[in-house]
Each structure stands twice: as structure tokens, then as C-alpha cells.
């Protein structure tokens, strides 16, 4: 009977063997006891790491080592698997395919090719040495997320868990200059490398200024991953958008040739593909943290695209203003957890004011001269009132460098729009430049090593404008004649800013200096000094040539009238209609200020500095 119950295919055990296998099977049953489903705690499950139980304080080994709360996970109900025609297994040795008459589709083949990659990803996450110092497992995990092959993985040499955690700490010091991206205080390098590889690579790139060789390799790795994911594979994710946003925000730190304008269009196109310009329904905003991150990133895209296009290149912005931007800024200010989130509304409105100014002046340039003058006056008064209102409604803007730079840019555009410079506008521009540069000198020296690309671009524009403005005023007497040369004092100011930047502490691991940027900035200041000196020599040469006609060529209007009797006047011509003197054409008409259109290309353009030195 016992043999019949076992069945014909089950061999009968020899006598005495059943009792011999009872004890080993019991011990093996205890060892092989199946763990309950979803037994990993919630922190380990979120990291997709193995959860090893520990007898210490009821926590797992990882939670005990990280000193955090160990929250057990809730088991999920098991679903019955139903086998259909497509999912039923094929008979052994048969060549059956889905639907029986067609080969496997392309998505099915793609899914099969991705299965090994998923397995490698899970196996990398399961390694216990990810957080060890000098471990290559972390670099392999980050390289797998970036899509780098074995040859590209060498670019991540030396990138381990501790290195990335330190870059996170350094990057938190930089976010005050670019408050559109933030890292959570409890962000873990392993989870960021697994779930946000592009963001992690961009943060490490920006925060590696103290190690130029490592930063150069990280830049190459990020660009390879960006081209493969966006251009080749066509991916559009919030991780790619935030990573590119961080990469462009400090683009001037590690790129010798400026390629920003093309990448700004890529940034704007990616934001449009993700649908950030549309207002999301309330049902889709259940995750407040994710919604705030998306809104904050969209505001950062507008800030970079508009500011750099206008002030850096003087070209149209790839991302235009929409009412959804104001709603995003208000939502971030209301729901954001960062103190800088309250500042984003004022910054966004400030950038919109500059965009409206540029749009209005482009429209005015297409008008005839008769209709242009009153339109310019009306438009500039409107922008001036808006700047004053922003300063009053958002007093927190006074602590940033953006408000002063926007005011200077406003005066600069007025000087470029008019044929002859207005004396009051020149003096107001000089006062604004002096106030802005004094504000920079009052800040810590490390500020110039940490500023984002928009503030850096504004600083270059202001220094170039200072060199053009700091000249004696024509057709004026008294204090106004020397107001522009006495207020900014360009040589002394350039020397003070270079020394202030060089006085940043050396060896500070949390606030590292950027030596390459310091050397480049010194070269820029020397170029501006040479330009100022050359214009002074040129001006003195013009005065020497005209000495036989007028020894005091820079006299005011009263002096010009007193010396008019000695000038040549045609016969039968009324008084005060003297012929222009040789070399004097345009001097009293603002000829010495006729180079304000030099910034038409923008300070980030490749050919700007060569034209600036050769002009």
C-alpha cells in the first residue's frame, strides 16, 4: 500500500533510510526556512538593498550602521497569475512565437535585451562594499546608470561613496547662488547614483573645482552620457533636466569654448517635452515634493534661458514667459521647504522685466525715428517703475546680486538705444556700477569662486561697461565733467576685485577656490586695463592734433562760445555756424561714447573679447 501511494515513478527507500534522513531534513528545513515576502524594511527596500536582520535594538544591520529608524514594510497581497495564449509557455523544442504566425515584436526583443542590464543593476545594488572607501562598485553603479561602457567607465576612476557624499556637502554651499536646485539633507549617495545618475554626475562635476583633473574627466563623462541618452536614445526625464540645469548653471567653470546657447535650446526643448509649461491637475500633484522639484526646475530653465540669452549673447531667448511661470513660483514659495524658495518669485519677476525691456527695444528699432523717441521714453519709464516696485515688494532681492545688475543693464540698454548719451543716464549708470562693485567687495572673497554663470556674466558686462563709461563728459563743466572718472575709478576697482577674489582661503574643503577661474579673471581685468589705457592715449593724441585750432577741446558750452570768435567762419554765414574742426567731429556729440554697441554680441560670444581688444 505504501508503495502504491508513492506512485510508480517514486523509488522505494531502503529500510532504515527514512529515519536516517529525518534529522538532516529537519535541520535543513530550519536553515532553508523561506523568508516572508516583503521582509525588507522600508529604507532598504527604497534602496533596493539586501536587508540583513540584526539583534541590536530591533534594527537591521544597515539601519543600525546608518543610525536611522528601521521601519518594517507592509506585505503586499499576492496576485494569481493567469496564463493566456501570449503568456503560456511553449512546448520543449518547439519554435512557437506569440500569436503563432509572426516573430516577436521589436518591443519584445528590446525588453529581452534590457533584462541583463536590469540584472546587472540589481547585482550592483546588492553588493555590500558600495559604501566602502576606494570601492569600485560605486563607480560601476554610477557608470551603469550613465550608460557608460567599460572604456567610458575609466572616466569615473576614483569616484566612490565618500567622494560623492563630500560633493553633496560642497554643492549645498553653492545652491545659495542658484536656488533652483536643492539636495535633501538625508540624500544618500547610493540611492542618488541608482535613481538620479545624471543629477549625481552633474553635482560631482560642479563641486570638483579643487581637483581640475577629476573635474575634466567628469565633464567628459557627463557629456557622453547626455549625448547618448538625449540624442541617441531620445530620453526625457526629470533627472536629465535637473542634471543639465546644474551643468549649465556653472558652465563657466570648466568649459573653455562657450557652447551654452545651443544647450539652452536643448534645455528648453526638454522642459517642453516633459510638459512643464502646462498646469498639472491637482490629482497629479499628490506628491508635493516631486511637484515642487518640477516647478523649481522649470523656473531654473526660464532663469538661465532668458538671462544668458539677453545678457550673455544678446539673442532671442529659447524659453518665453508664460503665466504658468508665476503659478510655479507661487506654488514653490508656498509649498517649498527650502528658505530660498521664497526668493524665486521675485527673481522670476525680475528676469521677466528684463525680457520685456529687450522685447520693447527690439520693436522700437524697427520704427522710424519720429515714432521711436516717444515710445522709448514711455517704455523705459514703465520698466523703471517696475524695477522700483520689485525692490519695494520683494525686499529680499536686495541681498542678491541680480537686482543691481538688472538696474545697470537697464541703463546700459538706454545708452545703446540713444544716438547721443544722456548726461543723467551716464551718471546714474556710473553710480549703479560703483554701488554694485562695492557690494561685491563687501561679500566674502569666496563668493566670486562660487557664483553661478548668470552673476558671472553680469560681472563681466559691468566691468566692460565701466571701462566705457569712465571718461570725461563732453559739453559739461563743473563736477559733472569729472563725475564719471572719479566715481568708478576703473583701474583701482579692477585691482581691488582681483585682490578680493585672490584673498579667498586656501585649503578649505567645504569652500574650495577655483584657481583656473581666478587666472582667467586676472587676464580679463588686464585686458580691460589695456583698453582703458589705449583709449586715453588715443584721446590725448586727438587733443594734441587739435591744439592749433582749440587748445581746450574739452571745454563746456560756455567755454566753446567764448572761443568761437577765433574759429573759422564762412563768409556771409550767421554767427555760431562755424565749420567743424579737423578731428573734432562727434567729440561734442558723444563720439567718445559711440562704442556702447560693442556689447551687441554679448560677453559670452566667442568673438567678443577679440573685438573688444582690437577696437
C-alpha positions, 0 to 999 in steps of 0.5 A: 500500500505504501508503495502504491501511494508513492506512485510508480515513478517514486523509488522505494527507500531502503529500510532504515533510510527514512529515519536516517534522513529525518534529522538532516531534513529537519535541520535543513528545513530550519536553515532553508526556512523561506523568508516572508515576502516583503521582509525588507524594511522600508529604507532598504527596500527604497534602496533596493538593498539586501536587508540583513536582520540584526539583534541590536535594538530591533534594527537591521544591520544597515539601519543600525550602521546608518543610525536611522529608524528601521521601519518594517514594510507592509506585505503586499497581497499576492496576485494569481497569475493567469496564463493566456495564449501570449503568456503560456509557455511553449512546448520543449523544442518547439519554435512557437512565437506569440500569436503563432504566425509572426516573430516577436515584436521589436518591443519584445526583443528590446525588453529581452535585451534590457533584462541583463542590464536590469540584472546587472543593476540589481547585482550592483545594488546588492553588493555590500562594499558600495559604501566602502572607501576606494570601492569600485562598485560605486563607480560601476553603479554610477557608470551603469546608470550613465550608460557608460561602457567599460572604456567610458567607465575609466572616466569615473576612476576614483569616484566612490561613496565618500567622494560623492557624499563630500560633493553633496556637502560642497554643492549645498554651499553653492545652491545659495547662488542658484536656488533652483536646485536643492539636495535633501539633507538625508540624500544618500549617495547610493540611492542618488547614483541608482535613481538620479545618475545624471543629477549625481554626475552633474553635482560631482562635476560642479563641486570638483573645482579643487581637483581640475583633473577629476573635474575634466574627466567628469565633464567628459563623462557627463557629456557622453552620457547626455549625448547618448541618452538625449540624442541617441536614445531620445530620453526625457526625464526629470533627472536629465533636466535637473542634471543639465540645469546644474551643468549649465548653471556653472558652465563657466567653470570648466568649459573653455569654448562657450557652447551654452546657447545651443544647450539652452535650446536643448534645455528648453526643448526638454522642459517642453517635452516633459510638459512643464509649461502646462498646469498639472491637475491637482490629482497629479500633484499628490506628491508635493515634493516631486511637484515642487522639484518640477516647478523649481526646475522649470523656473531654473530653465526660464532663469538661465534661458532668458538671462544668458540669452539677453545678457550673455549673447544678446539673442532671442531667448529659447524659453518665453514667459508664460503665466504658468511661470508665476503659478510655479513660483507661487506654488514653490514659495508656498509649498517649498521647504527650502528658505530660498524658495521664497526668493524665486518669485521675485527673481522670476519677476525680475528676469521677466522685466528684463525680457520685456525691456529687450522685447520693447527695444527690439520693436522700437528699432524697427520704427522710424525715428519720429515714432521711436523717441516717444515710445522709448521714453514711455517704455523705459519709464514703465520698466523703471517703475517696475524695477522700483516696485520689485525692490519695494515688494520683494525686499529680499532681492536686495541681498542678491546680486541680480537686482543691481545688475538688472538696474545697470543693464537697464541703463546700459540698454538706454545708452545703446538705444540713444544716438547721443548719451544722456548726461543723467543716464551716464551718471546714474549708470556710473553710480549703479556700477560703483554701488554694485562693485562695492557690494561685491567687495563687501561679500566674502572673497569666496563668493566670486569662486562660487557664483553661478554663470548668470552673476558671472556674466553680469560681472563681466558686462559691468566691468566692460561697461565701466571701462566705457563709461569712465571718461570725461563728459563732453559739453559739461563743466563743473563736477559733472565733467569729472563725475564719471572718472572719479566715481568708478575709478576703473583701474583701482576697482579692477585691482581691488576685485582681483585682490578680493577674489585672490584673498579667498582661503586656501585649503578649505574643503567645504569652500574650495577656490577655483584657481583656473577661474581666478587666472582667467579673471586676472587676464580679463581685468588686464585686458580691460586695463589695456583698453582703458589705457589705449583709449586715453592715449588715443584721446590725448593724441586727438587733443594734441592734433587739435591744439592749433585750432582749440587748445581746450577741446574739452571745454563746456558750452560756455567755454566753446562760445567764448572761443568761437570768435577765433574759429573759422567762419564762412563768409556771409554765414550767421554767427555760431555756424562755424565749420567743424574742426579737423578731428573734432567731429562727434567729440561734442556729440558723444563720439567718445561714447559711440562704442556702447554697441560693442556689447551687441554680441554679448560677453559670452560670444566667442568673438567678443573679447577679440573685438573688444581688444582690437577696437 
